[in-house]
Amino acid sequence: MNHSEHILVTIKKFAELTGLTEEAIRQYRKKGQWIEKIHWVKAPNGRIFIITKAAYAWMQGSVA
C-alpha cells in the first residue's frame, strides 16, 4: 500500500470534503456501518480519524 491509501482526516474535515454532516459520520460509526481500523481509527489522544480511502469506497458501494 502506498501513503495515499492511509490518509487520515478528522470527522470535521471529512464532512467538509464530502458534504456529509458530522452527525451522519458519527452515526455510521455508532451503528457499525463504518468499522474501526477499516473506516476509522482512534488516536492515542482519543481523537477519531477517518481513513479516507475506505470511507470513499464505502460511499461508492465498494469494499475498501
Secondary structure, 3 states (H helix, E strand, C coil): CCHHHHCEEEHHHHHHHHCCCHHHHHHHHHCCCCCECCCEEECCCCCEEEEHHHHHHHHCCCCC
